């Protein structure tokens, strides 16, 4: 009976298991089955422990979500996750505090961000990034010495970080320690070359007044980054300031090749055309710039002086007033406003704007000369003499200052003092003739010859009259008084004519230093200097005294 049962089982299992099936034998021990069952039971008891995954540390479990919201600039959601994370960790999650500090800085809460970065530095004192952020917040608060100390501590932790050296150099620039700043910036370039480091290094040389070294730095920067339009534009502006127009035009053209909408380069190119008297072409260029930056003070200043060169004085004043509204502390705009008001014989307004310009630029002799002209026409002779004396003291190169002063003294009957000023003017003229091929304004030459004849001197002084430009101003004859009344040298009409043509003449060298200091924004491309692009008539007024 047992054999038949086994035979039937073998037949039942044979199609399923085929050759891999081994039939049971009668002599096989039946105790093996309970042993298998006992072993499997013990394995099942251990199975839940093997499936249990390790838990993430609670301090870092939502860092990924904080990072995701931050890079998406979803700051409200990011702050909500940070708040939840800090509550769970009792304020010990370093990354959450770090991102919260970054958000505070973006919102302008610099002091709060500083406190949070200091907390991060306490939680992880060996992290150089935390110290760098602390120093950055101190820098933004204007605490440059404290920022230098923290950056120095960060440099001990990471000696090969170019950013630390760069930022140290920027801090030293603000403290006027230019030698230390140059050392740090050179160290940054040695570690890793960046355009921004070249820009800051060039700015140091500009602040020191060394244009040649600044140009060398920017040339190296252009070699390193030949497609950087900011570097090309700045280099072109420096060449423009030195009067090297060919190279200036070349670099400005390269900048416009890479970026045809670069308004800084367009503005500079328009300024070059304006300097050479091409007012209509310059206005065409400025029209393009006005679409990109309609609220640019240098733009409206230049447009105003184009109208001034075209003798459209009301339009010039309107544009200059807009420029003054946008930049009320720019002394060059105030200078030009004073010049235009002098041309229109509005002497009180001219005095107002020239006085304001002197408050911002007290070491420019030409400003005092224009102020003296206004005071003379306001019949304040004593203050006019004081203004002329200050102009002579400050300006050691411009003969126009001494000529105007001599005219005033002669008209007041002080011939000996007038002769002294005339002789000083002769010395400056001879010096300019020997050192450069500068051509003098014909109206200035005519006035000097008249004054020399009146003082019975000046026959030995040889003047070189310039060839008249067909685009230059048309001089009308000045009004004459009765024949019995001696006419003083110079007239209001001639004064207006001389100043109206100022933009068409070459700039006389000024001993007062006509360049203003650069603004010093850290970690930003250098803006074009207003001196280079915005004021073609800054030091070129040819004035006659009443």
Secondary structure, DSSP 8 states (H G I E B T S, - for coil): -HHHHHHHHHHHHHHHHGGG-----TTS-TTHHHHHHHHHHHHHHHHHHHH------TTTTTHHHHHHHHHTT-HHHHHHHHHHHHHHHTT--HHHHHHHHHHHHHTT-HHHHHHHHHHHHHHTTT-HHHHHHHHHHHHHTT-HHHHHHHHHHHHHH-TT-HHHHHHHHHHHHHTT-HHHHHHHHHHHHHH---HHHHHHHHHHHHHTT-HHHHHHHHHHHHHH-TT-HHHHHHHHHHHHHTT-HHHHHHHHHHHHHH-TT-HHHHHHHHHHHHHTT-HHHHHHHHHHHHHH-TT-HHHHHHHHHHHHHTT-HHHHHHHHHHHHHH-TT-HHHHHHHHHHHHHTT-HHHHHHHHHHHHHH-TT-HHHHHHHHHHHHHTT-HHHHHHHHHHHHHH-SS-HHHHHHHHHHHHHTT-HHHHHHHHHHHHHHHHHHHHH----B-HHHHHHHHHHHHHHT--TT----B----TTS----------TTS---SS-HHHHHHHHHTGGGS-----TT---------TTS-----HHHHT-TTTT-------
